[in-house]
Structures are given as C-alpha cells and as structure tokens.
Amino acid sequence: MGTAASYQEFETMPHLSKHASSRMGSRRISPDDVANVMSYGRTYHVRGAVIYALGRHEAEICRKDGLRSDRIEGLQVVCAVQDDTVITVYRNNDFSSLKRRNNRWAP
C-alpha cells in the first residue's frame, strides 16, 4: 500500500498549481509542511493521482528527526502522476479512502 520516501527525495519544493496555492493559504499550510509530508509520508497511487499522507507512525519518525510534526500529522498532499505537481493539500486523519477496496480489479 503506502511506502515511506527518504527525506532527501524532495529537497526542493515541487511545482504548485493555483488551486494548491490558494488552499495552502486558506488552510495555513506552509511549503515546508508540504515538502516534509512528501518526504516522510506514505505514498498512495489512487484514482489517477499520487497522494502523500503523514500519519501517526510517520509523525513519530519526524519527531525523532527533530521536526515539529504536530502541524503536519494528518496532512495529505495530492500530486499529478506525470510531474509531481501539487494539485491540492488538506488535513484528514482518516486514510480509509486511500486504500484499495477491491484487489480483484487492481492492475
């Protein structure tokens, strides 16, 4: 299902769509928060997008590495498959919608 990425993978901030920029502003999410979620979070390939999600386990790893994880726990970053452009960012602690529901139809 989800896999953790290494922190070095996203040293620079990926390209943001206009929608993602406005959502980040209204939800008080910084570009550093997005980069940390993309570096430490689980990766899901769902509905034609790549979703990076930071749960409790990944937040604990962030704390051990000296990052403040209380701001980013539960943060989900939706990116385009082709170029990792950030489409939108939101907070949601429920990851059940990210899991496959029927493995029989999985490629």
Wavefront OBJ file of the C-alpha trace (Angstrom):
o trace
v 0.000 0.000 0.000
v 1.872 3.035 1.251
v 5.616 3.376 1.281
v 7.793 5.884 3.085
v 10.118 8.009 0.956
v 13.523 9.171 2.051
v 13.830 12.778 3.186
v 16.451 13.581 0.529
v 13.964 12.794 -2.243
v 12.185 16.183 -2.055
v 14.820 18.756 -1.092
v 13.223 21.371 -3.342
v 9.600 22.390 -3.336
v 7.638 20.853 -6.213
v 5.557 22.983 -8.545
v 2.213 24.129 -7.061
v -1.000 24.551 -9.026
v -3.024 27.736 -8.473
v -5.619 25.685 -6.618
v -3.000 24.188 -4.287
v -1.512 27.633 -3.565
v -4.885 29.075 -2.628
v -5.807 26.046 -0.494
v -2.487 26.183 1.320
v -3.069 29.854 2.098
v -6.599 29.348 3.362
v -5.634 26.282 5.423
v -2.406 27.820 6.787
v -0.167 25.139 5.358
v 3.386 26.207 4.532
v 5.513 24.975 1.608
v 7.873 23.423 4.179
v 4.943 21.412 5.571
v 4.186 20.097 2.071
v 7.844 19.206 1.446
v 8.040 17.356 4.778
v 4.882 15.358 4.037
v 6.207 14.447 0.600
v 9.499 13.371 2.159
v 8.292 11.434 5.204
v 4.742 10.441 4.303
v 3.262 7.272 2.888
v 2.719 7.181 -0.863
v -0.575 6.016 -2.347
v -1.479 5.758 -6.028
v -5.220 6.335 -6.025
v -7.700 7.489 -8.667
v -5.040 8.672 -11.137
v -3.051 10.710 -8.603
v -0.209 10.249 -6.156
v -1.195 11.039 -2.577
v 1.382 11.615 0.151
v -0.112 11.176 3.629
v 1.536 11.658 7.002
v 0.043 9.500 9.749
v 0.945 8.854 13.377
v 3.802 6.484 12.580
v 5.458 8.917 10.159
v 4.903 11.798 12.589
v 6.844 9.856 15.216
v 9.733 9.477 12.759
v 9.611 13.245 12.138
v 9.796 13.888 15.886
v 12.838 11.622 16.155
v 14.483 13.592 13.343
v 13.839 16.857 15.210
v 10.919 18.175 13.145
v 7.746 19.592 14.650
v 5.186 17.087 13.471
v 2.058 18.358 15.243
v 1.370 20.754 12.330
v 1.668 18.115 9.639
v 0.158 14.990 11.193
v -2.880 14.032 9.112
v -1.812 16.227 6.196
v -2.429 14.804 2.720
v -0.820 16.151 -0.459
v -2.393 15.220 -3.810
v 0.005 15.338 -6.778
v -0.197 14.703 -10.511
v 1.302 11.391 -11.604
v 3.288 12.836 -14.512
v 5.375 15.548 -12.851
v 4.563 15.626 -9.104
v 2.757 18.971 -9.448
v 0.832 19.554 -6.222
v -2.885 19.644 -7.058
v -4.321 20.202 -3.575
v -3.470 19.883 0.117
v -5.809 19.067 3.005
v -5.920 17.634 6.523
v -7.623 14.308 7.107
v -6.649 11.675 9.675
v -8.839 9.016 8.051
v -6.794 7.083 5.468
v -9.523 4.539 4.668
v -10.418 6.270 1.387
v -6.808 5.830 0.224
v -6.834 2.047 0.461
v -7.860 -0.264 -2.336
v -11.356 -1.563 -1.915
v -11.288 -4.410 -4.406
v -7.956 -6.050 -5.195
v -9.560 -8.173 -7.906
v -9.615 -5.178 -10.282
v -6.151 -3.865 -9.409
v -3.666 -3.767 -12.314
l 1 2 3 4 5 6 7 8 9 10 11 12 13 14 15 16 17 18 19 20 21 22 23 24 25 26 27 28 29 30 31 32 33 34 35 36 37 38 39 40 41 42 43 44 45 46 47 48 49 50 51 52 53 54 55 56 57 58 59 60 61 62 63 64 65 66 67 68 69 70 71 72 73 74 75 76 77 78 79 80 81 82 83 84 85 86 87 88 89 90 91 92 93 94 95 96 97 98 99 100 101 102 103 104 105 106 107
